[in-house]
Amino acid sequence: MTDRQSFRSSGLIALSPLLVFLGIYLVSSLIAKDFYRVPTASAFLIASIYALIISRKAPIEEKIAIFSSGAGHKNVLLMLWIFILAGAFAETARQIGAIDATVAVTLAVLPAKMLYTGLFLAACFISMAVGTSVGTIVALVPVAAGIAAESGADTGFITAIVAGGAFFGDNLSFISDTTIAATKIQGCSMSDKFKVNLRITAPAAVIVTAVYLVLGHSAAIAPAGDTVDWIKLIPYIAVIGLAVSGVNVTAVLALGIAINAVIGFSTGCLSWVGWLESIGKGIAGMGDLIIVTMLSGGMLEMIRHNGGIDFLVRTLTRRISGKRGAEMSIAALVSMANVCTANNTIAILTTGRIAKDITEKFGLDPRKTASILDTFSCMVQGILPYGAQMLMASGLAGISAIGIIRYLYYPFTMGIVAFTAILLRFPKKYS
């Protein structure tokens, strides 16, 4: 076997755990005729065991250590802390009636025909200000789920409106990790990247806003009939305000839990033991989400360790011809890296140097390259059923990630518009 054949064979084997996971989940769901029935954790567990078995020859202790390093990576652990705090905040807020109060005021303030559009634009604005899709999802998904329950709308659809808008800001915000990573590696300013990015994503946002206007016009949504208890709006106002002001999301959620306690104690909605019980219930509700996150982190680390990422990079950059092909290869490269890492920032950091080499070799505009890296990584991250955002959204809404993904109009539209921009060499100034 030649070196090239050996590399190809080992690369495909390294990537195969991901295919095993997708195969088990999709095939089992099709057999059951129900995508809500098959637990994601079960598919990940089998794929993770397979990843350990096919890994390079090494003692089992060493394989488990590699897997554990991925499951316990600092970024994974940070996400787990956010999940724990988010679960506790959401449940304590529910116990004091904060979600019901926020839902009531939303339905009262927004005309029924503007509800979908209003939620989408609110998610876009907050994510731009916060710079993180996770923070936006934590703040708005419980409210979206409450609105769905109150109005009779599909929970997956309403949740997808918020999740889609969350990626608008994740892609464009000046304080987003993806923006910072893409611009620093490509050596361009964030303002220049923003100008390019906006010309690509703004049409997608306009299209999706128009869709929500049309859908909202024909929707039969019952207006709020309950009297709004304004004091119970404070937790969500505080969480959104602090997040927008740049406070770390973990600190924001911890403070939100404390605010829920103060309101609950003062209004008689919660006792000390009741508060502790609601915190425990909220954390327990995130149990599956935490397990899936750790299993996926470990499995993806095995893929990286066995050369799966290197295989993708070399395969996708082997045959590039012309600027259009170079831009396409960068888009494919960061997209596939994102599938394998389930983290758009890590995907950009992993492929950024290769993208810079391609940019210099084919005379691409680094501002356009930075935009491609950010846009396609956010698009893929937005539709991954095992991505942190979808796991968080599904956990807070209490539904399957698949029930949300099929309604994610913005990420899909953003991807189509970005792909078309490469084909048509748009924007001309940066192409």
C-alpha positions as CSV (number, residue, x, y, z in Angstrom):
1,M,0.0,0.0,0.0
2,T,1.4,3.4,-0.9
3,D,1.8,6.2,1.6
4,R,-1.1,8.1,0.0
5,Q,-3.4,5.1,0.2
6,S,-2.4,4.4,3.8
7,F,-3.1,8.0,4.7
8,R,-6.5,7.9,3.0
9,S,-7.4,4.6,4.7
10,S,-6.3,5.8,8.2
11,G,-8.1,9.1,7.7
12,L,-11.4,7.5,6.7
13,I,-11.1,5.2,9.7
14,A,-10.3,8.1,12.0
15,L,-13.5,9.9,10.8
16,S,-15.7,6.7,11.0
17,P,-16.9,7.2,14.6
18,L,-18.8,10.3,13.4
19,L,-20.4,8.3,10.6
20,V,-21.3,5.5,13.1
21,F,-23.0,8.1,15.4
22,L,-25.0,9.6,12.5
23,G,-25.8,6.2,11.1
24,I,-27.1,4.8,14.3
25,Y,-29.2,7.9,15.1
26,L,-30.7,8.4,11.7
27,V,-31.3,4.8,10.8
28,S,-32.8,3.9,14.2
29,S,-35.0,7.0,14.0
30,L,-36.2,6.0,10.6
31,I,-36.9,2.5,11.7
32,A,-38.8,3.8,14.7
33,K,-40.5,6.4,12.5
34,D,-39.9,8.8,15.3
35,F,-36.9,11.2,15.7
36,Y,-37.9,12.0,19.2
37,R,-37.7,8.4,20.4
38,V,-34.0,7.6,19.9
39,P,-31.8,9.1,22.7
40,T,-28.8,11.0,21.4
41,A,-26.7,9.8,24.3
42,S,-27.2,6.1,23.3
43,A,-25.9,6.8,19.8
44,F,-23.0,8.7,21.1
45,L,-22.1,6.0,23.7
46,I,-21.9,3.3,20.9
47,A,-19.9,5.6,18.6
48,S,-17.6,6.4,21.5
49,I,-16.9,2.8,22.3
50,Y,-16.3,2.2,18.6
51,A,-13.9,5.1,18.5
52,L,-11.9,3.5,21.4
53,I,-11.8,0.1,19.6
54,I,-10.6,1.4,16.2
55,S,-8.1,3.9,17.7
56,R,-4.3,3.4,17.1
57,K,-2.7,0.5,18.9
58,A,-2.2,1.6,22.5
59,P,-3.1,0.3,26.0
60,I,-6.7,0.8,26.8
61,E,-5.7,3.0,29.7
62,E,-4.0,5.4,27.3
63,K,-7.1,5.4,24.9
64,I,-9.4,6.2,27.8
65,A,-7.0,9.0,28.9
66,I,-7.2,10.6,25.5
67,F,-11.0,10.2,25.4
68,S,-11.2,11.7,28.9
69,S,-9.0,14.7,27.9
70,G,-11.6,15.6,25.3
71,A,-14.5,15.0,27.6
72,G,-12.9,17.1,30.2
73,H,-11.4,19.8,28.0
74,K,-11.7,23.3,29.6
75,N,-14.1,24.4,26.9
76,V,-16.3,21.4,27.5
77,L,-16.3,21.9,31.3
78,L,-17.1,25.6,30.8
79,M,-20.1,24.6,28.7
80,L,-21.2,22.1,31.4
81,W,-21.1,24.9,34.0
82,I,-23.3,27.0,31.8
83,F,-25.7,24.1,31.3
84,I,-25.9,23.5,35.1
85,L,-26.5,27.2,35.9
86,A,-28.9,27.6,33.0
87,G,-31.0,24.6,34.2
88,A,-31.1,26.0,37.7
89,F,-31.9,29.5,36.6
90,A,-34.7,28.3,34.2
91,E,-36.4,26.2,36.9
92,T,-36.2,28.8,39.7
93,A,-37.5,31.4,37.3
94,R,-40.4,29.0,36.4
95,Q,-41.2,28.4,40.0
96,I,-41.6,32.1,40.8
97,G,-43.6,32.7,37.7
98,A,-41.0,34.8,35.8
99,I,-41.4,32.9,32.6
100,D,-45.2,33.2,32.7
101,A,-44.9,36.9,33.3
102,T,-42.5,37.4,30.5
103,V,-44.7,35.4,28.1
104,A,-47.7,37.4,29.1
105,V,-46.0,40.8,28.5
106,T,-44.6,39.6,25.2
107,L,-48.0,38.5,23.9
108,A,-49.5,41.7,25.2
109,V,-46.9,44.1,23.7
110,L,-46.3,42.4,20.3
111,P,-49.2,42.3,17.9
112,A,-50.1,38.7,17.0
113,K,-49.0,39.2,13.4
114,M,-45.6,40.5,14.5
115,L,-44.8,37.8,17.2
116,Y,-42.6,35.7,15.0
117,T,-40.8,38.6,13.5
118,G,-40.4,40.3,16.9
119,L,-38.8,37.2,18.5
120,F,-36.4,36.8,15.6
121,L,-35.3,40.5,15.6
122,A,-35.0,40.4,19.4
123,A,-32.7,37.4,19.2
124,C,-30.6,39.1,16.4
125,F,-30.2,42.3,18.5
126,I,-29.4,40.5,21.8
127,S,-26.9,38.2,20.1
128,M,-25.2,41.1,18.4
129,A,-24.9,42.9,21.8
130,V,-23.9,39.8,23.8
131,G,-21.6,38.2,21.1
132,T,-22.6,34.7,21.9
133,S,-25.4,32.4,20.6
134,V,-25.4,30.4,23.8
135,G,-26.1,33.4,26.0
136,T,-29.0,34.4,23.7
137,I,-30.4,31.0,23.7
138,V,-30.2,30.7,27.5
139,A,-32.0,34.1,27.9
140,L,-34.8,33.6,25.3
141,V,-35.5,29.9,24.8
142,P,-37.5,29.5,28.0
143,V,-39.6,32.5,27.1
144,A,-40.1,31.1,23.6
145,A,-41.1,27.7,24.9
146,G,-43.6,29.5,27.3
147,I,-45.0,31.5,24.4
148,A,-45.5,28.3,22.4
149,A,-47.4,26.7,25.3
150,E,-49.5,29.8,25.8
151,S,-50.3,30.5,22.1
152,G,-50.6,26.9,20.9
153,A,-47.7,27.3,18.4
154,D,-45.3,24.5,17.7
155,T,-42.5,24.6,20.4
156,G,-39.8,23.5,17.9
157,F,-40.8,26.3,15.5
158,I,-40.8,29.1,18.1
159,T,-37.5,27.8,19.6
160,A,-36.0,27.7,16.2
161,I,-36.8,31.4,15.7
162,V,-34.7,32.3,18.7
163,A,-31.9,29.9,17.9
164,G,-31.7,31.2,14.3
165,G,-31.5,34.8,15.4
166,A,-28.9,33.9,18.0
167,F,-26.5,32.9,15.2
168,F,-27.0,36.2,13.4
169,G,-25.1,38.0,16.2
170,D,-22.7,35.1,16.8
171,N,-21.6,35.6,13.2
172,L,-21.5,39.4,13.1
173,S,-20.8,40.7,16.6
174,F,-17.5,42.5,17.2
175,I,-17.1,40.7,20.6
176,S,-17.9,37.2,19.2
177,D,-15.2,34.6,19.6
178,T,-15.6,33.6,16.0
179,T,-15.2,37.1,14.7
180,I,-12.0,37.6,16.8
181,A,-10.5,34.3,15.8
182,A,-11.3,34.7,12.0
183,T,-10.0,38.3,11.8
184,K,-6.8,37.8,13.9
185,I,-5.7,34.7,11.9
186,Q,-6.4,36.4,8.5
187,G,-4.8,39.7,9.6
188,C,-7.7,42.0,8.9
189,S,-9.7,44.4,11.0
190,M,-13.0,43.4,12.5
191,S,-14.8,46.4,11.0
192,D,-13.7,45.4,7.4
193,K,-14.8,41.8,8.0
194,F,-18.1,43.1,9.3
195,K,-18.7,45.1,6.1
196,V,-18.1,42.0,4.0
197,N,-20.1,39.8,6.3
198,L,-23.0,42.1,6.5
199,R,-23.4,42.2,2.7
200,I,-23.7,38.4,2.7
201,T,-25.8,37.8,5.8
202,A,-28.1,40.9,5.6
203,P,-30.0,39.5,2.6
204,A,-30.5,36.2,4.5
205,A,-31.8,38.1,7.5
206,V,-34.2,40.1,5.3
207,I,-35.5,37.0,3.6
208,V,-36.1,35.2,6.9
209,T,-37.8,38.3,8.4
210,A,-40.1,38.4,5.4
211,V,-40.9,34.7,5.9
212,Y,-41.8,35.3,9.5
213,L,-44.0,38.3,8.6
214,V,-45.9,36.1,6.1
215,L,-46.2,33.2,8.5
216,G,-47.2,35.5,11.4
217,H,-49.9,37.2,9.3
218,S,-51.7,33.9,8.8
219,A,-51.1,32.6,12.4
220,A,-53.9,32.3,14.9
221,I,-52.2,33.4,18.1
222,A,-54.3,34.0,21.2
223,P,-53.5,37.3,23.0
224,A,-52.4,37.2,26.6
225,G,-55.3,37.3,29.0
226,D,-53.5,37.3,32.3
227,T,-52.5,40.3,34.3
228,V,-48.8,40.9,34.1
229,D,-46.9,40.7,37.4
230,W,-44.2,43.2,36.6
231,I,-41.9,42.4,39.5
232,K,-41.4,38.9,38.1
233,L,-40.0,40.3,34.9
234,I,-36.9,41.4,36.8
235,P,-34.9,38.2,36.4
236,Y,-35.0,38.2,32.6
237,I,-34.5,41.9,32.3
238,A,-31.5,41.6,34.6
239,V,-30.0,38.6,32.7
240,I,-30.4,40.2,29.3
241,G,-29.1,43.6,30.6
242,L,-26.1,42.1,32.2
243,A,-25.3,39.9,29.3
244,V,-25.5,42.9,26.9
245,S,-23.2,44.9,29.2
246,G,-20.5,42.2,28.7
247,V,-20.7,40.3,32.0
248,N,-19.6,36.7,31.8
249,V,-22.5,34.4,31.1
250,T,-21.8,32.2,34.2
251,A,-21.8,35.2,36.5
252,V,-25.0,36.4,34.9
253,L,-26.8,33.1,35.4
254,A,-25.5,32.8,39.0
255,L,-26.8,36.3,39.8
256,G,-30.1,35.4,38.0
257,I,-30.6,32.4,40.4
258,A,-30.0,34.7,43.4
259,I,-32.5,37.3,42.0
260,N,-35.1,34.5,41.6
261,A,-34.5,33.6,45.3
262,V,-35.0,37.1,46.5
263,I,-38.2,37.6,44.5
264,G,-39.4,34.1,45.5
265,F,-38.8,34.6,49.2
266,S,-40.3,38.2,49.2
267,T,-43.5,37.2,47.4
268,G,-43.9,33.9,49.1
269,C,-43.6,31.9,45.9
270,L,-40.6,30.0,47.3
271,S,-39.3,28.8,50.6
272,W,-35.6,28.1,51.3
273,V,-36.1,24.4,50.8
274,G,-38.3,25.0,47.7
275,W,-35.6,27.1,46.2
276,L,-33.0,24.4,46.8
277,E,-35.4,21.8,45.3
278,S,-36.0,23.9,42.2
279,I,-32.2,24.3,41.7
280,G,-31.8,20.5,42.0
281,K,-34.6,19.9,39.6
282,G,-33.2,22.3,37.1
283,I,-29.7,20.7,37.3
284,A,-31.2,17.2,37.0
285,G,-33.1,18.3,33.9
286,M,-29.8,19.0,32.2
287,G,-28.4,15.5,33.0
288,D,-28.8,14.0,29.5
289,L,-27.4,17.2,28.0
290,I,-24.3,17.0,30.2
291,I,-23.7,13.3,29.3
292,V,-24.1,14.0,25.6
293,T,-21.7,16.9,25.7
294,M,-19.0,14.9,27.5
295,L,-19.4,11.8,25.2
296,S,-19.2,14.0,22.1
297,G,-16.2,15.9,23.4
298,G,-14.4,12.6,24.1
299,M,-15.3,11.0,20.7
300,L,-14.3,14.1,18.8
301,E,-10.9,14.2,20.6
302,M,-10.3,10.6,19.5
303,I,-11.1,11.7,15.9
304,R,-8.6,14.5,16.2
305,H,-5.9,12.3,17.8
306,N,-6.2,9.7,15.1
307,G,-5.7,12.2,12.4
308,G,-9.2,12.8,11.2
309,I,-8.9,16.6,11.1
310,D,-5.5,16.4,9.3
311,F,-7.1,14.0,6.7
312,L,-9.9,16.5,6.0
313,V,-7.5,19.4,5.6
314,R,-5.2,17.6,3.1
315,T,-8.1,16.1,1.2
316,L,-10.0,19.3,0.7
317,T,-7.0,21.4,-0.2
318,R,-5.4,18.9,-2.7
319,R,-7.1,20.0,-5.9
320,I,-7.8,23.7,-5.9
321,S,-8.0,25.7,-9.1
322,G,-8.9,29.4,-9.3
323,K,-10.2,31.9,-6.7
324,R,-13.7,30.5,-6.8
325,G,-12.4,27.0,-6.1
326,A,-10.1,28.4,-3.4
327,E,-13.0,30.1,-1.6
328,M,-15.1,26.9,-1.9
329,S,-12.3,24.8,-0.4
330,I,-12.1,27.2,2.6
331,A,-15.9,27.0,3.1
332,A,-15.8,23.1,2.9
333,L,-12.7,22.9,5.1
334,V,-14.1,24.9,8.0
335,S,-17.6,23.3,7.6
336,M,-16.2,19.8,7.9
337,A,-13.9,20.8,10.8
338,N,-16.9,22.1,12.6
339,V,-18.8,18.8,12.1
340,C,-15.8,17.0,13.7
341,T,-15.3,19.5,16.6
342,A,-18.9,20.7,17.2
343,N,-17.4,24.1,18.1
344,N,-17.3,26.9,15.5
345,T,-14.5,28.8,17.2
346,I,-12.3,25.7,17.4
347,A,-13.1,24.9,13.8
348,I,-11.8,28.4,12.8
349,L,-8.7,28.1,14.9
350,T,-8.0,24.6,13.4
351,T,-8.3,25.6,9.8
352,G,-7.4,29.3,9.9
353,R,-3.8,28.9,9.1
354,I,-4.5,26.7,6.1
355,A,-7.1,29.2,5.0
356,K,-4.5,32.0,5.2
357,D,-2.1,30.0,3.1
358,I,-4.8,29.4,0.5
359,T,-5.7,33.1,0.6
360,E,-2.1,34.2,-0.1
361,K,-1.5,31.5,-2.8
362,F,-4.6,32.4,-4.8
363,G,-4.7,36.1,-4.1
364,L,-7.9,36.1,-2.2
365,D,-9.1,39.1,-0.1
366,P,-8.4,38.2,3.6
367,R,-11.5,40.1,4.6
368,K,-13.6,37.8,2.4
369,T,-11.8,34.7,3.8
370,A,-12.5,35.8,7.3
371,S,-16.1,36.2,6.4
372,I,-16.3,32.8,4.8
373,L,-14.7,31.1,7.9
374,D,-17.1,32.8,10.3
375,T,-20.2,32.4,8.2
376,F,-19.9,28.7,7.3
377,S,-18.7,27.7,10.8
378,C,-21.7,29.5,12.3
379,M,-24.1,27.9,9.7
380,V,-22.9,24.4,10.4
381,Q,-22.8,24.9,14.2
382,G,-26.4,26.2,14.0
383,I,-27.7,22.9,12.6
384,L,-25.6,20.3,14.4
385,P,-27.9,18.2,16.6
386,Y,-24.9,17.6,18.9
387,G,-23.7,21.2,18.9
388,A,-23.8,23.1,22.3
389,Q,-26.5,25.5,21.0
390,M,-28.9,22.9,19.8
391,L,-28.4,20.8,22.9
392,M,-29.0,23.8,25.1
393,A,-32.1,24.9,23.2
394,S,-33.6,21.4,23.2
395,G,-32.8,21.0,26.9
396,L,-34.5,24.3,27.8
397,A,-37.4,23.7,25.5
398,G,-37.9,20.1,26.5
399,I,-37.9,18.7,23.0
400,S,-35.6,16.9,20.6
401,A,-33.0,18.8,18.7
402,I,-34.4,17.4,15.5
403,G,-37.7,19.1,16.3
404,I,-35.9,22.4,16.2
405,I,-33.5,21.9,13.4
406,R,-36.1,21.4,10.7
407,Y,-37.4,25.0,11.4
408,L,-34.0,26.7,11.4
409,Y,-34.7,29.0,8.5
410,Y,-32.0,31.5,9.2
411,P,-28.9,29.2,9.3
412,F,-30.0,27.4,6.2
413,T,-30.8,30.6,4.3
414,M,-27.4,32.1,5.5
415,G,-25.6,29.1,4.1
416,I,-27.4,29.2,0.8
417,V,-26.7,33.0,0.4
418,A,-23.0,32.5,1.4
419,F,-22.6,29.7,-1.1
420,T,-24.2,31.8,-3.8
421,A,-21.9,34.7,-3.0
422,I,-18.9,32.5,-3.7
423,L,-20.4,31.3,-7.0
424,L,-21.3,34.8,-8.1
425,R,-18.0,36.4,-6.8
426,F,-20.0,38.7,-4.4
427,P,-19.3,41.3,-3.0
428,K,-17.4,42.3,-6.1
429,K,-15.2,44.7,-4.2
430,Y,-13.8,41.9,-2.0
431,S,-13.7,39.2,-4.6
